[in-house]
Amino acid sequence: MQRVGGQGREATWHRALSVSALMIMGISVNISAFATPTLASLRSHYETTINVEPTVKTFLPTPPTTLFKTVRYDSDGMSLAAFVTPDLQDQKKYPAIVWLTGGESNTLVDFWRKGSKQNDQTASPYRDAGVIMMFPTLRGGNDNTGNIEVNYGEVDDVIAAAEYLATLPYVDSSRIYLGGHSTGGTLALLISEVASSTHPDLFREVISFGASQETMFLQDVDFTGDEQREMDLRAPANWLQDIKVPTWIIEGKSLDSNYRDLKPICDKNKNPMLHCSFILRYDHFSVLYPLNRHLAQQIMADEMLSIDANASWTDRN
């Protein structure tokens, strides 16, 4: 169920009343100062009280060195691990994508092992096409310091990871994409909403598979602060108007998907930068391989991303 930002809306309503009162009194008012706040601006004045200590520390995985190398990037003073496609040593610059896995996205296990075409959560079509890939671990995950903040501080971590990726000599910093699936897709939407204000040139486009209107797993968290605010600042459905970079919500249209959760917000969407594509006869997992393959080909061709939801994707497997 979508949680609407009650306190945020109340504060905006009080500001609107204040503007009206001042104007009636003949006092000049800077209207822009009373505009509806963005998610980025609200986050900049709020420190979360959610800090979840990992119950089990998971060792960093060891992928084949031909596929990925281990690097470390800095976020909020923490040194966090990530895995990046190695340099081909051909003096060329390639497009790149930061990919966020589903489940508990802070931690990575054997993320490089391809699944079947019905459930390939490794986003392997990108690396097969030649796109540089980065899989970041986030605060509290694997051997990282810090605690899990359930899609709050993790937003900053992914932005920091993408900034690191942009410094690599074989990455075209003007062609960095962000993608994620399930809980990673929800996090990708939040990052698009925040980075649109704070880092507007960081991501070329954002790809969100199977997201949800709210951040999941919060029902398992013990709240010590403002529960409603904590929920609202993690609910991407509340901040879709903040998106200023092309962003895609993609999901299979079968019952075994988040289609019913996503359709209402897509039906109400008026933001031209947000695109929704629901694929017939695909579910939460089977939609990944054919659509990622299609998007990877467009990225390598340096085309704007586009999806024909009515296409016969079965023929493209």
C-alpha positions in Angstrom: 0.0 0.0 0.0 1.3 3.4 -0.8 2.1 5.6 2.1 1.6 9.3 1.3 4.0 11.7 2.9 1.6 13.1 5.5 4.0 15.3 7.5 5.6 16.6 4.3 2.2 17.5 2.9 1.2 19.1 6.2 4.3 21.2 6.2 3.8 22.3 2.6 0.2 23.2 3.4 1.3 25.4 6.4 3.8 27.1 4.1 1.1 27.8 1.5 -1.1 29.3 4.2 1.8 31.5 5.4 2.4 32.8 1.8 -1.3 33.7 1.4 -1.3 35.5 4.7 1.8 37.5 3.9 0.5 38.4 0.5 -2.8 39.6 2.0 -0.8 41.8 4.3 1.0 43.4 1.3 4.3 41.8 2.1 6.5 40.7 -0.9 7.1 37.0 -0.8 9.7 34.9 -2.6 7.3 32.1 -3.8 10.1 29.8 -4.8 11.2 29.6 -1.2 7.9 28.0 -0.3 7.9 25.4 -3.1 7.1 21.8 -2.4 10.4 20.3 -1.0 12.2 17.6 -2.9 13.3 14.3 -1.5 16.9 15.5 -1.8 16.2 18.6 0.2 14.3 16.7 2.9 17.1 14.1 3.2 19.7 16.9 3.7 18.0 18.0 6.9 17.1 14.6 8.3 19.3 11.9 9.9 17.7 8.5 10.0 17.3 6.6 13.2 17.3 3.2 11.4 20.6 1.4 11.8 20.4 -2.3 11.4 23.4 -4.4 12.5 23.9 -7.3 10.1 23.1 -10.6 11.9 25.7 -12.5 9.9 28.8 -11.1 8.1 29.1 -12.5 4.6 32.6 -12.8 3.1 33.3 -10.9 -0.1 32.8 -13.2 -3.1 35.6 -14.0 -5.4 34.5 -13.8 -9.1 36.7 -14.8 -12.0 39.3 -12.2 -12.6 38.5 -12.2 -16.3 35.0 -10.9 -15.4 35.4 -8.6 -12.4 38.0 -7.0 -10.3 37.5 -5.9 -6.7 37.8 -2.2 -5.9 37.0 0.0 -3.0 35.2 3.3 -3.1 34.5 5.9 -0.4 31.1 6.9 0.9 30.5 9.0 4.0 34.0 8.2 5.2 33.5 4.4 4.8 35.5 2.3 2.5 33.1 0.0 0.6 33.8 -2.9 -1.8 32.6 -3.1 -5.4 33.2 -5.3 -8.4 34.0 -3.8 -11.8 34.7 -5.1 -15.3 38.5 -4.9 -15.8 40.2 -2.7 -18.3 40.5 -4.3 -21.7 43.7 -2.2 -22.3 42.5 -1.2 -25.7 42.6 2.6 -25.0 38.8 2.8 -25.6 36.1 4.3 -23.4 33.0 2.2 -22.9 29.5 2.9 -21.5 28.9 1.5 -18.0 26.1 0.5 -15.7 25.9 0.3 -12.0 23.7 -2.7 -11.1 21.8 -3.2 -7.9 20.7 -6.7 -7.0 17.5 -7.8 -5.4 17.0 -9.1 -1.9 19.2 -7.5 0.7 21.0 -5.3 -1.8 23.8 -4.3 0.7 25.5 -7.7 0.3 26.7 -9.6 -2.7 27.2 -13.3 -3.1 27.9 -15.1 -6.4 26.4 -12.3 -8.5 28.3 -13.3 -11.7 26.8 -16.8 -12.0 24.2 -16.6 -14.8 20.8 -18.0 -14.3 18.5 -19.4 -16.9 16.8 -17.1 -19.4 13.7 -17.4 -17.2 15.5 -16.0 -14.2 18.8 -14.3 -14.9 19.3 -11.8 -12.0 23.0 -11.2 -12.9 22.1 -8.7 -15.7 24.6 -10.7 -17.8 23.3 -9.3 -21.2 25.1 -6.0 -20.4 28.5 -7.6 -19.9 27.9 -9.9 -22.9 27.2 -6.8 -25.1 30.4 -5.0 -23.9 29.0 -2.7 -21.3 31.3 -2.1 -18.3 29.5 -3.3 -15.2 29.8 -2.3 -11.5 28.2 -4.2 -8.7 28.6 -2.2 -5.5 28.3 -3.5 -1.9 26.7 -1.0 0.4 27.1 0.0 4.0 26.8 -2.9 6.5 27.1 -5.4 3.7 29.8 -8.1 3.4 32.9 -6.8 5.2 31.9 -3.2 5.0 31.7 -0.9 8.1 28.5 0.9 9.0 25.1 -0.5 9.5 22.3 -1.2 7.0 19.9 1.8 6.7 17.3 0.1 4.5 17.4 2.4 1.4 18.5 5.6 3.1 22.3 6.0 3.4 22.5 3.4 0.7 21.3 6.1 -1.8 24.5 8.0 -1.0 26.6 4.9 -1.3 25.4 4.1 -4.9 25.9 7.7 -6.0 29.5 7.6 -4.6 30.0 4.3 -6.4 28.9 5.8 -9.7 31.2 8.8 -9.1 34.1 6.3 -8.6 33.1 4.5 -11.8 33.3 7.8 -13.7 36.9 8.2 -12.8 38.1 5.0 -14.5 40.0 5.7 -17.7 38.2 3.1 -19.8 34.7 4.3 -18.8 32.8 7.0 -20.8 31.7 9.2 -17.9 28.9 10.7 -20.0 27.4 7.2 -20.6 26.9 5.8 -17.1 23.6 4.1 -16.4 21.9 2.8 -13.2 19.9 -0.4 -13.1 18.4 -2.6 -10.5 15.9 -5.4 -9.9 13.2 -5.8 -7.2 14.5 -4.2 -4.0 17.4 -3.0 -6.1 14.9 -1.5 -8.5 13.2 0.3 -5.7 16.5 1.7 -4.6 17.3 2.7 -8.1 14.1 4.8 -8.2 15.1 6.6 -5.0 18.5 7.3 -6.4 17.0 8.7 -9.6 14.8 11.0 -7.4 17.7 12.2 -5.3 20.5 12.4 -7.9 18.2 14.4 -10.3 18.7 17.3 -7.8 22.2 16.6 -6.4 24.0 15.0 -9.3 22.0 15.7 -12.5 24.7 14.7 -14.9 25.8 11.5 -13.2 23.4 9.0 -14.9 22.4 8.9 -18.6 19.3 6.9 -17.8 17.9 4.8 -14.9 16.4 1.3 -15.3 14.2 -0.1 -12.5 12.9 -3.6 -12.8 10.1 -4.8 -10.5 10.2 -2.0 -8.0 7.6 -1.4 -5.3 5.9 1.8 -4.2 7.5 1.6 -0.8 10.7 0.1 0.6 10.2 -3.4 1.7 11.5 -5.0 4.9 10.7 -1.9 7.0 8.1 -4.0 8.8 11.0 -5.9 10.4 12.7 -2.8 11.8 12.3 -1.4 15.3 11.6 2.3 14.9 13.0 4.6 17.5 12.2 7.9 15.8 9.5 9.2 13.5 8.1 6.1 11.8 5.9 7.9 9.3 8.7 10.1 8.1 11.2 7.2 7.9 8.7 5.4 5.7 7.9 8.4 3.5 11.5 9.2 2.8 12.0 5.6 1.5 8.9 5.4 -0.6 9.7 6.2 -4.2 6.1 6.6 -5.1 6.0 9.8 -3.1 8.7 11.6 -5.1 8.4 10.6 -8.7 7.9 14.3 -9.6 11.6 14.9 -8.6 12.9 12.7 -11.5 14.7 14.7 -14.1 16.7 12.0 -15.9 15.1 9.5 -18.1 13.9 6.7 -15.8 12.3 3.4 -16.7 9.9 1.3 -14.6 9.8 -2.2 -16.1 7.9 -5.2 -14.9 6.2 -8.4 -16.3 2.5 -8.2 -16.5 1.7 -11.6 -15.0 0.2 -12.1 -11.6 3.6 -13.3 -10.3 5.1 -9.7 -10.4 4.7 -6.2 -8.9 2.6 -5.1 -11.8 -0.5 -4.4 -9.6 1.6 -2.3 -7.2 3.2 -0.3 -10.0 0.3 0.2 -12.4 -1.6 2.8 -10.2 1.5 5.1 -10.0 2.2 4.8 -13.7 -1.4 5.5 -14.5 -1.2 8.8 -12.5 2.3 9.7 -13.8 2.6 13.1 -15.4 6.4 13.3 -15.4 7.7 13.1 -19.0 11.0 11.8 -17.7 9.4 8.7 -16.2 8.4 5.8 -18.5 6.6 2.7 -17.6 6.6 -0.5 -19.6 4.7 -3.6 -18.6 5.5 -6.7 -20.6 2.7 -9.2 -21.4 3.4 -12.9 -20.6 6.4 -12.2 -18.4 6.8 -12.2 -14.7 9.0 -10.6 -12.0 12.0 -12.7 -13.2 11.5 -13.8 -16.7 11.3 -10.2 -17.9 14.9 -9.6 -17.0 16.8 -11.4 -19.7 15.1 -10.3 -22.9 14.6 -6.7 -21.7 18.2 -6.3 -20.4 19.5 -7.8 -23.7 17.4 -5.2 -25.6 18.6 -2.3 -23.5 22.2 -3.4 -23.6 22.2 -3.3 -27.4 20.7 0.2 -27.3 23.4 1.4 -24.8 26.2 0.0 -26.9 24.7 1.8 -30.0 24.5 5.0 -27.9 20.8 5.3 -28.5 18.2 6.7 -26.2 16.5 3.8 -24.4 13.1 2.7 -25.8 10.8 -0.2 -25.2 7.8 -1.4 -27.2 5.7 -3.2 -24.6 3.7 -4.8 -27.4 6.7 -6.4 -29.1 7.0 -10.1 -29.3 9.8 -10.5 -26.8 9.5 -14.3 -26.9 11.0 -14.3 -30.3 14.0 -12.3 -29.0 15.1 -14.8 -26.3 
